[in-house]
Amino acid sequence: MARYTRIPGSIALITLMNPPVNALSAAVRQGITDTVGRAVSDPEVKAVVLCGENGKFCGGADIREFAGPMTGPPLIPMIDAIEAAEKPVVAAIEGIALGGGLELALACHYRIAHVKARLGLPEVTLGLLPGAGGTQRLPRLIGVPAALDLIVTGRHVSAQEALKLGIVDQVTDGNIQEVAMEFAQSMSATLNSRC
Ligand SMILES: CCCCCCC/C=C/C(=O)SCCNC(=O)CCNC(=O)[C@H](O)C(C)(C)COP(=O)(O)OP(=O)(O)OC[C@H]1O[C@@H](n2cnc3c(N)ncnc32)[C@H](O)[C@@H]1OP(=O)(O)O
């Protein structure tokens, strides 16, 4: 599931809700698809912030659904629709952004991380390769050698290392949602002043 909240000042806040780690279950993928569509089509919304409930952005694909048949919207078109949104989408990364969770954040236009967050593509530890755009978006963002290091080792990086590598745009020790919403507001104002 994903909760949609309209914040005064023209921001849509989308919150992933799937305890314990807000994994990308069929219900969460459906929720993201619906709420991103709603934000994009609402002319009052100027920017979007994507976050996770209970201090965790997203732990990736929902491993509880691996054994069953695939249901719900597929991950790749859902992620691609975020990248294609004509409004700034900011990922507010707290706790973890792992696997499909980091791939989701990589499709956002900006990423803000809490100082205690950890990011990574641990798919290799499950015998998989990142399958939702991570093998394209990460090298484009930080270069092939640094991206390969993360993809083939599956190691997690701290928010500070992610900032140094260029995976995130800003690190904060403040309230991640407030910082991301302020950032989204300023990006939307900058973009509007150029139009
Ligand atoms: C179906 C086809 C899809 C194709 C495209 C696929 C593209 C994406 C692929 C992926 O995303 S692969 C999955 C990547 N994610 C992971 O590998 C994360 C694995 N989890 C961890 O590393 C750790 O659990 C953690 C998230 C760092 C948390 O560690 P911590 O030590 O704090 O707690 P744990 O005891 O390990 O876990 C707590 C609780 O959370 C459950 N859980 C963890 N990850 C997931 C998950 N991805 N999906 C569902 N549930 C998850 C874990 O089982 C524990 O549950 P309980 O035992 O407390 O019930």
The ligand as an SDF file (V2000), in Angstrom:
LIG
                    3D

 59 61  0  0  0  0  0  0  0  0999 V2000
    9.6310  -11.1860   -8.6290 C   0  0  0  0  0  0  0  0  0  0  0  0
   10.5790  -10.7150   -9.7170 C   0  0  0  0  0  0  0  0  0  0  0  0
   11.1660   -9.3710   -9.4070 C   0  0  0  0  0  0  0  0  0  0  0  0
   12.1560   -8.9970  -10.4810 C   0  0  0  0  0  0  0  0  0  0  0  0
   12.8300   -7.6960  -10.2150 C   0  0  0  0  0  0  0  0  0  0  0  0
   13.5130   -7.7370   -8.9200 C   0  0  0  0  0  0  0  0  0  0  0  0
   14.2600   -6.4840   -8.6670 C   0  0  0  0  0  0  0  0  0  0  0  0
   14.5190   -6.3400   -7.2410 C   0  0  0  0  0  0  0  0  0  0  0  0
   15.1390   -7.3030   -6.5340 C   0  0  0  0  0  0  0  0  0  0  0  0
   15.3210   -7.1210   -5.0960 C   0  0  0  0  0  0  0  0  0  0  0  0
   14.9950   -6.1080   -4.5310 O   0  0  0  0  0  0  0  0  0  0  0  0
   15.9940   -8.4670   -4.2890 S   0  0  0  0  0  0  0  0  0  0  0  0
   15.7470   -8.0670   -2.5500 C   0  0  0  0  0  0  0  0  0  0  0  0
   16.7090   -7.0650   -2.1120 C   0  0  0  0  0  0  0  0  0  0  0  0
   16.5720   -6.8650   -0.7040 N   0  0  0  0  0  0  0  0  0  0  0  0
   17.2420   -7.5880    0.1600 C   0  0  0  0  0  0  0  0  0  0  0  0
   17.9690   -8.5000   -0.1700 O   0  0  0  0  0  0  0  0  0  0  0  0
   17.0780   -7.1690    1.5970 C   0  0  0  0  0  0  0  0  0  0  0  0
   17.2630   -8.3350    2.4990 C   0  0  0  0  0  0  0  0  0  0  0  0
   17.1280   -7.9070    3.8600 N   0  0  0  0  0  0  0  0  0  0  0  0
   18.1510   -7.4410    4.6060 C   0  0  0  0  0  0  0  0  0  0  0  0
   19.2700   -7.2720    4.1690 O   0  0  0  0  0  0  0  0  0  0  0  0
   17.8330   -7.1580    6.0260 C   0  0  0  0  0  0  0  0  0  0  0  0
   16.6990   -7.8840    6.4110 O   0  0  0  0  0  0  0  0  0  0  0  0
   17.5860   -5.6570    6.2990 C   0  0  0  0  0  0  0  0  0  0  0  0
   16.5020   -5.0790    5.3990 C   0  0  0  0  0  0  0  0  0  0  0  0
   18.9110   -4.8820    6.1050 C   0  0  0  0  0  0  0  0  0  0  0  0
   17.1400   -5.4820    7.7600 C   0  0  0  0  0  0  0  0  0  0  0  0
   18.0860   -6.0990    8.5920 O   0  0  0  0  0  0  0  0  0  0  0  0
   17.8380   -6.2220   10.1740 P   0  0  0  0  0  0  0  0  0  0  0  0
   18.9900   -6.9830   10.7230 O   0  0  0  0  0  0  0  0  0  0  0  0
   17.5230   -4.8850   10.7300 O   0  0  0  0  0  0  0  0  0  0  0  0
   16.5120   -7.0530   10.3290 O   0  0  0  0  0  0  0  0  0  0  0  0
   16.1330   -8.5420    9.8170 P   0  0  0  0  0  0  0  0  0  0  0  0
   15.8630   -9.3580   11.0250 O   0  0  0  0  0  0  0  0  0  0  0  0
   17.1120   -9.0660    8.8270 O   0  0  0  0  0  0  0  0  0  0  0  0
   14.7640   -8.2790    9.0270 O   0  0  0  0  0  0  0  0  0  0  0  0
   13.6460   -7.7160    9.7200 C   0  0  0  0  0  0  0  0  0  0  0  0
   12.3910   -8.2640    9.1210 C   0  0  0  0  0  0  0  0  0  0  0  0
   12.2820   -7.7510    7.7800 O   0  0  0  0  0  0  0  0  0  0  0  0
   12.0380   -8.8220    6.8750 C   0  0  0  0  0  0  0  0  0  0  0  0
   12.5770   -8.4610    5.5580 N   0  0  0  0  0  0  0  0  0  0  0  0
   13.7900   -8.0110    5.2730 C   0  0  0  0  0  0  0  0  0  0  0  0
   13.9290   -7.7650    3.9630 N   0  0  0  0  0  0  0  0  0  0  0  0
   12.7390   -8.0920    3.3910 C   0  0  0  0  0  0  0  0  0  0  0  0
   12.2410   -8.0540    2.0540 C   0  0  0  0  0  0  0  0  0  0  0  0
   12.9920   -7.6390    1.0270 N   0  0  0  0  0  0  0  0  0  0  0  0
   10.9900   -8.4570    1.8440 N   0  0  0  0  0  0  0  0  0  0  0  0
   10.1950   -8.8640    2.8660 C   0  0  0  0  0  0  0  0  0  0  0  0
   10.6150   -8.9220    4.1700 N   0  0  0  0  0  0  0  0  0  0  0  0
   11.8600   -8.5300    4.4120 C   0  0  0  0  0  0  0  0  0  0  0  0
   12.7770   -9.9800    7.5090 C   0  0  0  0  0  0  0  0  0  0  0  0
   12.3050  -11.2040    6.9700 O   0  0  0  0  0  0  0  0  0  0  0  0
   12.4190   -9.7790    8.9620 C   0  0  0  0  0  0  0  0  0  0  0  0
   11.1050  -10.2470    9.1490 O   0  0  0  0  0  0  0  0  0  0  0  0
   10.6790  -10.9830   10.4950 P   0  0  0  0  0  0  0  0  0  0  0  0
   11.5650  -12.1870   10.6030 O   0  0  0  0  0  0  0  0  0  0  0  0
   10.9330   -9.9950   11.6030 O   0  0  0  0  0  0  0  0  0  0  0  0
    9.2330  -11.3080   10.2870 O   0  0  0  0  0  0  0  0  0  0  0  0
  1  2  1  0
  2  3  1  0
  3  4  1  0
  4  5  1  0
  5  6  1  0
  6  7  1  0
  7  8  1  0
  8  9  2  0
  9 10  1  0
 10 11  2  0
 10 12  1  0
 12 13  1  0
 13 14  1  0
 14 15  1  0
 15 16  1  0
 16 17  2  0
 16 18  1  0
 18 19  1  0
 19 20  1  0
 20 21  1  0
 21 22  2  0
 21 23  1  0
 23 24  1  0
 23 25  1  0
 25 26  1  0
 25 27  1  0
 25 28  1  0
 28 29  1  0
 29 30  1  0
 30 31  2  0
 30 32  1  0
 30 33  1  0
 33 34  1  0
 34 35  2  0
 34 36  1  0
 34 37  1  0
 37 38  1  0
 38 39  1  0
 39 40  1  0
 39 54  1  0
 40 41  1  0
 41 42  1  0
 41 52  1  0
 42 43  1  0
 42 51  1  0
 43 44  2  0
 44 45  1  0
 45 46  1  0
 45 51  2  0
 46 47  1  0
 46 48  2  0
 48 49  1  0
 49 50  2  0
 50 51  1  0
 52 53  1  0
 52 54  1  0
 54 55  1  0
 55 56  1  0
 56 57  2  0
 56 58  1  0
 56 59  1  0
M  END
$$$$
